[in-house]
Amino acid sequence: MAGHEAETAVREPPAEGRGLATAEAKRLVRLAGPMVASCFLQNAVNIVSLMFVGHLGELHLAGVSLAVSITSATGLNIITGMAFALDTLCGQAFGAGQYHLLGIYKQRAMLVIGLACAPFALLWVYAGQILVFLHQDHAVAAEAGAYARWLIPSILLYVPLQCHVRFLQTQSLVLPVMASSGAATLCHLAVCWALVYKAGLGSKGAALSNAISYAVNLVILALYVRLSGACERTWNGFSMEGFKELRQFANLAVPSAFMICVEFWAFEIIVLLSGLLPNPQLETSVLSICLNTSILLFMVPLGLSYSVSTLVSNELGAGQPQAAKLAMRVVMCMALCSGFLMGLAMILLRGVWGHVYSNEKEVVAYIAKMMPVLAISFFIDGIHGSLSGVLTGCGKQKIGAITNLGAFYLAGIPMAVLLAFVFHMNGMVCISVSRILSATSHLQT
C-alpha cells in the first residue's frame, strides 16, 4: 500500500492552468523535505566526529580534518558518486512500471561498487606515509594516518548503505530513509562520546563510531526493504540477474562517480595545499571546518537535487518530458530562495559557529572572518548542485563530469594557487574565490 502511494505521488500529473507550477512545487517539497533532513543526518556522522575530536586539541582537529579529506576523496565520495547511477536506472525503471528491475539494479550496484572500492582500503592503511610524501606536517600526517586506518571498517558498510538509500529514494520512499538516518545519528552521538572520552580512544574512537553508525543505518533499511510491503514489487530477493550486465552498469556508474568526485577532489586538493601555507595547523583546521560547514549547508540543495533527479527520471521513464522540464524550473526557483536564506544565516552566525568545533580563540576568530565570503560561494554553488540532479535524472552524467572538470581544474584550482602562493592571500579567501569562479563557470556551461 505504501509503495502504491509513493508511485501515485510521483506519477500523478499536476493540475492544469495557473496552479501547474504550484502543484509541482508541492510535489518537490513532499520529496525534498525528508530528503534534505536525510542528507543532514547522514552527513552529521562525520560532522559529529569532527566536533568531538576538535575539542581534543588543534593537532587532533588538523589530523582528523586531513584524514576525512583523504578518505572522502579516495573512497566515500566515489561510492556515493557511483551509487548515483541508481538514480537514473531505478528512477526511470520505476517510472516505466518495470518494478522488478529496481532490485536487480541494486544488487549490481553493490557488487560493482564494492569491487571498485575495495583497493582503497589498502590505500588508507598507508595514508600517513602518503601525506608525509606530499610534504604535509609530520605530526598532522601521523594523526591523519591513524584515523584513516580506523575508518577502514566504514567503507565495507558504506557501499550497501548507499545502495539501499538510492533504491528507496527513487521510489519516493523517503520517510524510512530519514527515520533510519535519525536513529543512526542519535546512536552516533552516544557511541562517539563513549569511545572518545569514556573509553579514552580519542580520535580512533571517533573513527570506529562511524562504522557502528553506518551499521545501524544499514540494518534498519535492510529490514524495512525485506519486511515492508512498500517494496514487495521492487524487491524479490537476491537473483542471478544481479550478476549479469555488470559492464553496462559500470558504464553509467563511472561517469556518475566522476561527475561528483571531480568537484570534491578539487576541494581535497585545496586542503592538501593549505598544509603548505604558513601555520599549517591553523590553515588546515579552519579550512576543513569551513568546508565541512559548507558541505553541511549544501545538504539543502543536495536534497533538492535528489528530489528533482527522482521526479525527472520517473517522468522520463513514464514518457512525460514536459513534466520533467517543469520540475527543473521549479527546483531552480527553490534553490535560489534556499540559497539566499542559508547564506544570510551563515553571515548572522559567523561569530558563534567556530565555538562548535574548537575552543581555540584564533580558530574561532578566523572562521568568523571567512563566513561572509563562504556564504557567497555557497549561494552560487547550491544552484549548480540542483542542476546536477537534473542531469542525473536524464542519465547525462558525462556532460556533468566534463563541465565540472573544466570549471574546477581549469578555473578554480589555478586561481586558488595563484592567490595563495603568488599574492599570499590567506587560504580561506583563496578557496572561496576559487569556488565562486568554479560554480559560475559551471552555470555558464
N, C-alpha and C positions, 0 to 999 in steps of 0.2 A: 504493500500500500504506500509506504514511504517513497519507494522508488518511482511509483506511478505519479505521485505528487511532484517529485523532483522533475520528472520528464515534462509534466504539464507546465511547470514554472518556466521551463526553458523553451518549449516548443510552441506554447500558446502565442499566437500573433498579437502584437499590441493593438490597441484601439486605433481606428482611423481618425483623420481630421486633426484638429489642433492639439488634441491630447496625445498625439503619437510620441513626441519626444518625452513627455511626462511619463507615459506608461513605460517607455524603455528605461528611463532613469530609475523608476521604481524597481524594475527587474534587476538592474545593475546593483542598486542599493541592497536588495534582498540577498544577492550573492556576495557583494563586496563587503558588507558589514562583518559577517562571520569570517570571511577570508582575511580581511585586514587584522581582525583580532587573532586569527590563527597565525598569521605571519609575525605579529608582535610576540606572541607566546613562544613560537618556535625559535625565533631569534633571541629570545630572552635567555636561553640556556647559556650561550657564550657571553652575553652581556652580564649576567649574574655572576658567572665565574670570574670575569674580569673585575667586577666590583669587589668581590671578596678578596681577590689577590691584591688589588690596588691598595688595600689598607694594610698589607704586609710590608710595604715599602716601595720606593721608587724603582729599585733594581728588579724586584719581583714583577712589578707592573710592566716595566720595559721588556723584560724577558718573555713574559706571557703574551704581551701585545705582539711581539715579533713572532712568537710561535703560532698564535692564532692566524696571523697573516700568511705564514708559510703553509700551515696545514689546510687553510681555506683554499689557497691558490693551487695546491698540489693534491687536492682530494675532495673536500666538501663542495666547493664551487663546481667542480667537474661533475660530481654526482648529481647535483641539483640541475645543472645545465642539460645533462643527458636525459634526465627524467622529464624535461620539458617536451621531449618527443611524444610523451604520452598525452600531453595537452592537445596536440594535433591529431594523433591517431585515435585515441579513446574518445575525444570530443566529437570528431567527425563520424566515427562509428556509432556513437550514441545518438547523434542527430539523425543518422540514416536508419536507425532502428536495428542495427546489427549488434545486438547486445552481447552475444557470446564472444565477440572479438575483444571486448574490454579485458576479460580475464586472461585471454591468450597474450594480449599485448603486455599486460602487467608481468606475466611470467617471463616473457622475452626481455623485458626491461631489467628485471632483477638479475637475470643471467648475464646479459651483455654488459651492464654497468658494473656488476660485481667483478667480472673478469678484467674489465678495463682498469679498475681502480685498485685491484689487489697489489700491483707493484709499488703503489705509492706508500703503502705501509712500511716497506723496506726503506724508502727514502726518508721517512720520519725517524727511523732509528738513527740515521746519521745526520739529522738536521743541525745539531750543534756544530759538527765539524764543517758542514757545508757553509754555515753562516760565518764561521771564522775564515774560511777560504774566501768569502765575499767581503772580507775586511770589516766585519761587524765587531763591536766591542766584545772582548773575550768573556767578560763576566755576564753580559747580556746574552751572548750566544750560548753559554753553558746553561743558563736558566731556561732559555727557549728550547734547547735540545732536550732537557729533562721533561719539560711539559709536553713536547711533541711525542715522546716515547710513551707517555702515559695516556695519550689520546688515541693510540692505535686501536684499542677495542671499539672506539666510537665509530670508526669507518665501516666496521663489519655490520653494525646495526643501522647506520645511516642510509645504506643502499635500499634495503627493503622498506624502511620507513618512508623515504621519499616516494617510492613507487606506490605504496598504499595511499599516500596523501594525494598524489596526482590522479590515481584511479578513482577515488571518491569525489574529488573536486570537479572532474569532468562530467560527473553525473549530477552536479549541483548538490551533492550530499555534504554540505559544508559545516553543518552544526556538529556532527560527530568529530570532524577534524578539529574544530575549535574546542570541543569538550576534552578530547584526549590531550591536546596541546596544553590546556589549562591545568589538567591533572599532572602532566609531566613537569610543568613549570613549578607548581607547588611542591612536588616531590624534590625537584632540583634545589629549591631554596633550603629545604631541611637537610638533604643529603650533603650539599655543598658546605653548609655551616658545620655539620657534624664532622666531615672529613678534614676540612681546612683547619678548624680551630680546636674542636674537641679531640679528634684523633691525632692532631699535630702533624698532618701530612703536608700542610702548606699548599703550594701551587700544584703539587702532584695530586692531592685530594680533589682540587677543583677540576682537574682533567678527568679523573676517574668518575667523578659525579656526572660528567657529560654522558658517558656511556650508560650509566644507570638510568638517567632521564630518557635517553633515546629508547632504551629497552622498555620502559614503562609505556611510552607513547606507542611503540610498535605493537606491544601485546594488546593494548586497548583497541587499536584499529583493526588488528588481525581478528580479534574476537568479534568485533562488530561486523566485519565483512562475512565471516563464516556463520554467524548466528542470527544476524538480522535479515528480515525478509526484504529489506530495501535492495539487497544485492543478489537476490535469488535468480534474476535473469542475466546478470553480468558476471557472476562468479559460480562456476560449476566444478570447482576443484582443479587440481593440477592435471595437465593434459600433455600428451606428447607433442601437440601442436605448438606448445610453447618453446620447443627446441628447434623449430623449423623457421626458415626465413630470417635467421639472425642477422645476416649481412644487410638485408633490406632495412631492418630496424636500425642497425648501426649507421646506415647511410643518412638517416634523419637525425639520429641521436648525436652524432659527431658535430654537425653544423649547429645543432641546438646548444651543445656544450660550448662550442667556440664562440657563439654569439654572446653568451653570458660571461664566459671566462676572460675574453679579451678586455672587457671592461673592468672586471675585478682584478685581473692580473696587473692592469695599469696602476691601480691603487696600491697593490702589494709592492710593486717596483718602487713606488714613491716612498713607502715605509722603509724599504731597504736603503734608499738614497738618504733618508733622514738620518740613518745611522752614521753617515759620513759627514754630517754637519757638525759644527762646534756644539759641545754639550749634548752628545747623542742620547743620553738617558732622558733628558728633558724633552728633546725634539721628538724622539720615538714615542714616549709616553703620551704627550699632548696630541701628536698626530693620530695615534691609534684611538685615543678617546674621541677625538673629533670625527674620525671616520666611523667609529662604532656608533656614535650619536647619529651621524648621517644615515648609516645603514638602518638603525632602529626607526628613524622617522620615515625612511624610504619604504617601510612596510605598508604605509598608506597607499602610495602609487603602485606598489607591488601587488597589494590586494586588488586594486582596480585593474591591474594588468592581468592577473589570474581570472578575474571576472569577465573581462572583455574577451580574453582568449577562449574561455568556455562558451560564451554566447556566440562569438564569431564562428568557432569550429562547429558548434551544434547547428547554427543556421546554415552554414555552407553544406554540412552533411545532409541537411533537410532540403537543400536546393532553394534557399531563400537569401540570395546575395544582397538584396536591398535592405533587409532587416539587419544583416551584418554591418553594412555601411552606417546605418543609423546608430547601432551600438557603438561604433568607433567615434562618431561625432559627439555622442552624449558623454562618453568616458573622457574625452578631451576637455569638455567643459568642467566635469567633476575634478579632473586633475588640476586644472588651473585654480579652482576655488580652494581645494585642499592644500595646494602648494603655498598659496598666499597665507592661509591661516597657520600652517605649520611653521613657515618662515618667520611670521610675526611672533609666534610662541618662542622660537629659538632666541630671538633678539631680547624678548622680555625676561627670559630665564637665564640669560648669559652669566649673571653674577653668582648664581647658586648652583648651576649644573655641575661645575667641576668638583664640588664637595661630595657628590655621589660616588666619584671614582677615586678621589685622593684627598689626603689630609695636608699635602704639601702646598703652602701658600703660593709658591712660584708656579706650580702646575695650574692651580685654580685661576690665578690672575691671567695666565697665558690663554687658557681656554675662553675666559670672558672676553678677551680681546679679539679672538678669532671667530666667535659665534656669528656676528653680523655678516661677515664675508661668507661664512659657510652657509648661512640662510639663503643668500642669493644663488649660490651654486646648487643648493637643494631644490629650489623652486624650478630652475631650468631642467635639472636632471630628472625631476619627477615626471615632467611631460614626456620626455623621450622614453622613460620606463613604461609608461602606459602604451605608447606606440609599439614597443617591443611585444606587448601582449597581442596586439592586432596581427603582427607578423607571425607570431607563434600559432595563433588560431588559423591562419591561412596556410601554414606549412611553408612559409617563406623565410626560414631561419638563415639561409645562405645570404640573403640580402642584408639581414641584420648583422651577421657576422662581418661581412665586408665593410659595412658602414661603420661599425664600432672599431674595426681595425684601423681604418683611416682616421677617424675622429680622435681616437686616443693616442695612437702611436705616431701619427704624422703631425698632430696639432698639440695635444695635451701634454704628453711627457716631455717633448723637446722644449716647450715653453716653461715647464716646471724646472727643468735642468738649467735653462738659461737664467731664470730669475734667481734660483738658489745659489748657483755656483759662479755665475758671471756678475750678476748685480748684487749678490749677497743679501737678498731679502730673506726674512725668516721662513721656515719650512711650511707653515700652515698657509701663509698668504700665497706661496707658490702653488700649493696644492689646490687651493680654492680657485685661483685664476685659471689653472690648467683644467679644472673640472668644468668651469663655466665655458671655456673655449671649446672643450671637447663636446659638451652637451649641445652647445649652439651649432657646432659643425654637424652633429648628428641630426638635429632638427632641420637644418637646411637641406641635408641629403634626402 
